[in-house]
Amino acid sequence: MQLLAQACSMMIDAKSINEPFRPIFQDFQENRRSSIPDDFTATDLAFFDIILENVDHLWLMARLADILWLCRKPKTPNHAIKAIDGYTAHPINPENWRGDIENCWERAGRLCLQIGDYVRLGNIEEQLFSAFKIDQIENLFMPLWLAQMLDRLGLGKAKYGDIAERLFSLAQGLQAKGNFEGARSYFELAGKKFKQNKNEPALLGCLILIAECFEQEAGQRVSGTLPSQIIANSFYEKAIQAYRRIPVKHRATHDVDNKLLNIQNKLRKTGEASLGEMGLVQTPCIDIKSIVEDSKSHVSGKPTLEIALMYFIGLYGGPSYDSLKQSAEESMKQNIFSSLFSSTHFSADGRIVARTPAISFVREDEKANQEVLARQIQQHFSIEMQLLVEGQILPALHQILMEHRVTHRFLEELCYHSPFVPPNRQKLTAAALWLGFEYDFANAVHLLCPQLEHMVRTQLKNSNAQTSNVDPNGIENENGLSTLLDLPEAHTVLGKDTSFEIRAVFTNPLGPNLRNEVAHGLLDDHAASSLGSIYAWWMVLRLIIRPLIGLSSAADSR
């Protein structure tokens, strides 16, 4: 009984030929799982073979026969045939189709293809197509599920036209009733069948109607009983993507360009309106009085401006990527709920600037989990950056300016001697730094962004990194900051922590994204003076002064 229970416990994956059965339970961390076919020994398989003729339970008979076909060597086609007959003995009806019955029929079809039993395969095709033609009142999606299975198995080739027409008709009915999601599913498969039947005009009609369904649903979300500008915005975006699927040569005929322009205007309006629907989530306040006083004391009473600035940049040594990562991982374990859903990130003017997926518990989706982790790391750094600016940088800056006078000339000499500032950039860089000491961070960040990009590029060039690309016309173009930071040499030259810090402040859409916001003129008066701009100014000052401390120490030792 235990052996049969192990055989029955496995989940069926009908799409796979080589691994149609998977464990119902699997723990990757502790390397534990439930049964899979490879666990059964030759003795187990021999036992299954002996009892197979006496098993009259359809589920058990099909499962044992399928395991024998999969694992016994040499293979016996009779095992596959018994599995096929057991699988197809289950009736086709909407009440029990979804789940195991659907998997049984699909597995039976794949077994027929594998052993070349085209008689049984033809019978499966006929039964599926007959059920597909029946009008389903209780379940409107049963025809779609059956058509999808015929498509997955490559069946019904002689009936592509009939299948496409019926799917198209059902889709129109759902669209008329306002079931836009269901209509899109039907139109999508109908379009595929029209394409397989070489009916291009009908295919174009499906593509247009899919886009219209997205647009209609967006309009419904704007003015419906439960209006939501955020949801409407996402549907308008999908409508744009759907219209772009229409080949360019057919767009003029169907007035696609004007439709796209109209939807883009709606996208912009709903994006702006979405900001008003967002609620403010507040956490308990943090008392930073002691931090402020400590920061002032840290830079106070220094005999010269040079020493005061050394203490100023020593307020914080920069982020530790490994520490942030560890903190983010612990936070995700303790608060898994926040990672269970995908997220959409809006800019201040309502544009969608980034999307991150939900966490996945499947090993194959490791890339998605890395994106979730990266989002969490950026959020942790953003909080750290805010506390640093308000609790340390601004109070310490105020204290320094109470005790010292900062001049253009002093900053130019500072930039001249710093190895981090390239030649002939001292005046521009010093002007940006001076604006920060004047509390004019808005103008400072506009000067700093291109200068920092050039600093990074110069550092990489000095290490023989390839910082440009040549287009097909032979024209060489310099890469932007994001691309420069992606170079493997960036970690070596700048270090892992500094590379992360520059990316988090200047190029990450989830952060201040200052390089791109400045380059495209997207910063308004308020955003240009944000905490991100203040931190960016202080960070560049730190990167410029830090090498000088090392040089000064070396000179003193000599």
SVG drawing of the C-alpha trace seen along z (x, -y; Angstrom):
<svg xmlns="http://www.w3.org/2000/svg" viewBox="-26 -82 86 93">
<polyline fill="none" stroke="black" stroke-width="0.4" points="0.0,0.0 2.9,-2.4 4.4,-1.6 1.1,-2.3 0.7,-5.5 4.1,-6.7 3.1,-5.9 -0.1,-7.8 1.4,-10.8 3.2,-12.2 1.8,-15.2 1.3,-14.8 3.0,-17.3 1.3,-16.4 3.4,-18.8 6.7,-16.9 7.6,-13.7 10.6,-12.8 9.5,-13.9 5.7,-13.7 5.6,-13.0 6.9,-15.4 7.1,-15.3 4.2,-16.8 6.6,-18.1 10.1,-19.5 12.4,-21.4 15.4,-22.7 17.1,-24.0 17.1,-20.8 17.3,-18.6 14.1,-16.7 11.2,-15.7 8.4,-13.2 8.5,-10.3 9.5,-10.5 9.6,-7.7 13.4,-7.2 12.8,-6.2 11.2,-2.9 13.5,0.1 13.4,2.9 11.6,5.0 9.0,2.3 8.4,2.1 8.2,5.9 5.5,5.9 3.5,3.2 3.7,5.3 2.4,8.4 -0.6,6.6 -1.5,4.4 -3.8,7.0 -5.8,7.2 -6.2,3.4 -9.7,2.2 -9.5,-1.2 -8.9,-3.6 -6.8,-6.1 -4.5,-3.5 -4.3,-1.4 -3.3,-4.4 -0.7,-5.6 1.0,-2.2 1.0,-1.5 2.5,-5.0 5.2,-4.4 6.0,-1.1 6.2,-2.7 8.4,-5.4 10.8,-3.4 10.8,0.3 13.6,1.3 13.1,2.4 9.9,0.4 6.7,2.3 4.1,0.4 1.3,2.3 2.0,0.4 1.6,-2.9 -1.7,-1.6 -3.1,-0.6 -2.2,-4.1 -3.9,-5.7 -7.1,-3.7 -7.2,-4.4 -6.6,-8.1 -9.3,-8.5 -11.9,-6.5 -12.6,-9.7 -15.5,-11.7 -15.1,-15.1 -17.3,-17.6 -16.9,-21.1 -17.5,-19.9 -14.3,-17.7 -12.2,-18.9 -9.9,-21.4 -7.1,-19.7 -6.4,-16.0 -8.9,-15.0 -7.4,-17.6 -3.9,-16.3 -5.1,-12.7 -6.3,-13.5 -3.2,-15.5 -0.9,-12.8 -2.8,-10.2 -2.4,-12.3 1.4,-12.6 1.7,-8.9 -0.1,-8.2 2.3,-10.5 5.3,-8.8 4.3,-5.2 2.8,-6.2 -0.7,-5.0 -2.6,-7.2 -5.8,-5.3 -6.2,-6.2 -4.8,-9.7 -7.5,-10.1 -10.2,-9.0 -8.8,-11.6 -8.9,-14.3 -12.5,-13.5 -13.8,-13.4 -12.0,-16.7 -13.4,-18.4 -16.9,-17.1 -16.9,-18.5 -15.5,-21.7 -18.5,-22.2 -21.0,-21.9 -22.4,-25.1 -21.4,-25.4 -23.8,-27.5 -22.4,-26.5 -18.8,-27.1 -18.1,-29.6 -14.3,-28.7 -14.7,-25.0 -14.4,-25.5 -11.3,-27.6 -9.7,-24.9 -10.4,-22.2 -9.1,-24.3 -6.0,-24.9 -5.4,-21.2 -6.0,-20.5 -3.4,-23.2 -0.9,-21.9 -1.1,-18.4 -1.0,-19.7 -4.4,-18.1 -7.3,-19.4 -5.2,-20.6 -8.0,-19.9 -10.4,-21.9 -8.3,-25.1 -10.8,-27.3 -13.8,-25.9 -12.0,-26.2 -10.9,-29.7 -14.4,-30.9 -16.0,-29.4 -13.4,-30.9 -13.8,-34.3 -17.6,-34.1 -17.4,-33.2 -14.9,-36.0 -17.2,-38.6 -20.0,-37.4 -17.8,-37.8 -16.7,-41.2 -20.3,-42.3 -21.1,-41.2 -18.1,-43.2 -16.0,-40.1 -12.9,-41.6 -10.4,-39.2 -12.2,-36.2 -12.7,-37.8 -8.9,-38.5 -8.1,-34.8 -10.5,-33.7 -9.3,-36.3 -5.7,-35.3 -6.2,-31.7 -8.5,-32.5 -5.8,-34.7 -3.2,-31.9 -5.6,-29.5 -6.3,-32.1 -2.5,-32.5 -2.1,-28.7 -4.9,-28.7 -3.1,-31.5 -6.0,-33.9 -4.1,-37.1 -7.1,-39.6 -8.9,-37.6 -5.6,-37.5 -5.4,-41.3 -9.0,-41.6 -8.2,-39.5 -5.1,-41.7 -7.2,-44.9 -10.0,-43.5 -7.5,-42.4 -6.2,-46.0 -9.8,-47.3 -10.6,-45.0 -7.8,-46.4 -8.9,-50.0 -12.5,-49.3 -11.6,-47.7 -9.5,-50.7 -12.4,-53.0 -14.6,-50.8 -12.1,-51.1 -12.1,-54.9 -15.9,-55.3 -17.2,-52.1 -18.8,-51.4 -15.3,-50.9 -13.2,-53.3 -9.4,-53.0 -7.0,-55.2 -4.1,-53.0 -5.7,-49.9 -7.0,-51.9 -3.4,-53.1 -2.1,-49.5 -4.8,-48.5 -4.1,-51.5 -0.4,-50.5 -1.4,-47.0 -3.6,-48.4 -0.6,-50.3 1.5,-47.1 -1.3,-45.2 -1.6,-47.8 2.1,-47.6 1.8,-43.9 0.0,-45.0 2.5,-44.9 3.6,-48.4 2.4,-47.8 -1.2,-47.4 -1.3,-50.2 -2.4,-52.9 -5.3,-50.8 -6.6,-50.4 -5.7,-53.9 -3.4,-52.4 -1.1,-55.5 -4.0,-57.8 -5.4,-55.2 -2.0,-54.9 -1.8,-58.7 -5.2,-58.8 -4.4,-56.0 -1.1,-57.6 -3.0,-60.8 -5.3,-58.7 -2.2,-56.9 -0.7,-60.2 -3.9,-61.5 -4.6,-58.3 -0.9,-58.2 -1.2,-61.7 -4.6,-60.8 -3.1,-57.6 -0.9,-59.6 -4.1,-60.9 -5.2,-57.3 -2.0,-56.3 -2.2,-56.2 0.6,-57.3 2.0,-54.5 3.6,-56.0 5.9,-54.2 6.5,-55.3 8.7,-58.4 12.4,-58.0 14.0,-60.5 17.2,-61.6 18.1,-64.4 21.0,-62.6 22.3,-61.7 22.0,-65.4 24.0,-66.5 26.7,-63.9 27.1,-64.9 27.6,-68.5 30.1,-67.6 31.9,-65.4 32.8,-68.3 32.9,-71.1 36.0,-72.8 38.4,-71.7 41.3,-74.2 41.1,-74.2 38.5,-73.7 40.6,-70.8 40.3,-68.9 36.7,-69.8 35.9,-68.3 37.8,-65.2 35.6,-64.7 32.6,-65.7 33.1,-62.9 33.9,-60.5 30.3,-60.7 29.5,-57.7 31.9,-55.4 29.4,-54.6 27.0,-51.6 28.1,-48.0 26.4,-46.0 26.8,-42.8 25.3,-44.2 22.3,-45.7 21.8,-42.4 21.8,-40.4 19.4,-42.9 17.1,-42.7 17.1,-38.9 16.2,-38.9 13.5,-41.4 12.0,-39.3 12.0,-36.2 10.3,-38.1 7.8,-40.0 7.2,-37.6 3.8,-39.2 5.2,-42.3 7.1,-40.2 4.2,-38.0 2.9,-40.6 4.5,-42.3 4.9,-46.1 4.7,-49.0 6.7,-52.2 5.5,-55.6 7.5,-58.8 6.3,-62.1 4.5,-62.9 2.7,-59.6 4.9,-57.7 5.6,-54.0 9.4,-53.9 9.9,-50.3 8.2,-47.0 9.3,-44.2 7.8,-40.7 6.5,-38.8 8.7,-36.4 8.7,-32.9 9.0,-29.6 10.2,-27.8 13.9,-27.4 13.6,-28.1 12.4,-31.6 15.6,-32.6 15.9,-35.7 12.6,-37.0 13.7,-36.5 16.9,-38.4 14.8,-41.3 12.7,-41.2 15.8,-41.1 17.3,-44.0 14.2,-46.1 14.4,-45.3 18.1,-46.3 17.3,-49.6 14.5,-50.3 16.8,-49.6 19.5,-51.9 16.9,-54.7 15.9,-54.6 19.5,-54.7 20.2,-57.6 17.2,-59.6 18.4,-59.2 21.9,-60.1 21.0,-63.3 18.5,-64.6 20.4,-63.3 24.0,-63.8 24.9,-65.5 22.7,-68.7 23.4,-69.3 27.1,-68.8 27.1,-71.0 25.4,-73.8 28.0,-73.4 30.9,-73.6 29.5,-76.8 29.1,-78.3 32.8,-77.9 34.5,-78.1 34.3,-79.9 34.3,-77.8 35.7,-79.5 35.7,-78.6 39.5,-78.7 39.8,-76.2 37.5,-73.8 39.3,-74.1 42.6,-73.3 40.9,-70.3 39.7,-69.0 43.0,-69.7 44.9,-67.5 42.3,-64.7 43.1,-61.7 39.3,-61.1 38.8,-64.4 40.0,-64.1 42.3,-66.9 40.6,-70.1 37.5,-69.3 38.5,-71.1 36.5,-74.3 33.2,-72.5 33.5,-70.1 34.4,-72.8 31.5,-74.9 29.1,-72.0 30.6,-71.4 30.5,-75.1 26.8,-75.3 26.2,-72.6 28.0,-74.7 25.5,-77.4 22.6,-75.0 21.8,-75.3 21.6,-71.5 19.3,-71.8 21.9,-73.5 24.7,-71.4 23.1,-68.1 22.7,-69.3 26.4,-70.0 27.5,-67.0 25.7,-64.3 27.6,-64.7 30.9,-65.3 30.5,-62.1 29.8,-60.1 33.0,-61.4 34.9,-60.6 33.7,-57.0 34.5,-56.8 38.0,-58.1 38.7,-55.7 37.6,-52.8 39.5,-54.0 42.6,-54.2 42.1,-50.5 41.8,-49.7 38.1,-49.0 36.1,-49.5 33.8,-52.4 32.4,-53.1 30.7,-51.2 30.9,-51.5 27.6,-51.6 27.0,-49.9 28.2,-53.2 31.5,-53.0 30.7,-55.9 32.1,-55.5 29.7,-56.5 30.5,-56.8 28.4,-54.6 26.2,-56.1 26.7,-55.7 24.3,-52.7 26.3,-50.8 29.6,-51.8 28.6,-50.4 27.6,-47.1 31.2,-46.6 33.0,-43.9 35.9,-46.3 33.6,-48.6 33.6,-46.4 37.4,-46.1 38.1,-49.8 35.4,-51.3 34.7,-48.4 31.5,-46.6 30.2,-49.0 30.9,-52.2 29.5,-50.7 26.3,-49.9 26.1,-53.3 26.5,-55.2 24.0,-53.0 21.5,-53.3 21.7,-57.1 22.2,-57.9 20.8,-55.2 18.4,-52.9 14.7,-53.7 13.7,-52.6 16.0,-55.3 16.6,-59.0 17.7,-58.0 19.4,-61.4 21.5,-60.8 18.5,-60.0 16.2,-62.5 18.7,-65.3 19.6,-64.1 15.9,-64.2 15.0,-67.4 12.5,-65.7 13.5,-67.3 11.3,-70.1 12.3,-72.7 11.3,-70.6 12.7,-67.3 16.0,-68.8 16.5,-69.8 15.4,-66.4 17.3,-64.3 18.7,-62.3 20.3,-65.4 21.8,-66.3 23.2,-62.8 24.6,-62.8 26.5,-66.0 27.9,-64.8 28.8,-61.4 30.8,-63.0 32.5,-65.3 33.5,-62.1 34.8,-60.4 36.9,-63.4 38.4,-63.9 38.9,-60.3 42.0,-59.7 43.6,-62.9 43.5,-61.6 45.5,-58.6 48.0,-60.8 48.3,-63.1 49.0,-60.2 51.6,-58.8 53.3,-62.3 53.3,-62.6 55.0,-59.2 57.8,-60.3"/>
</svg>
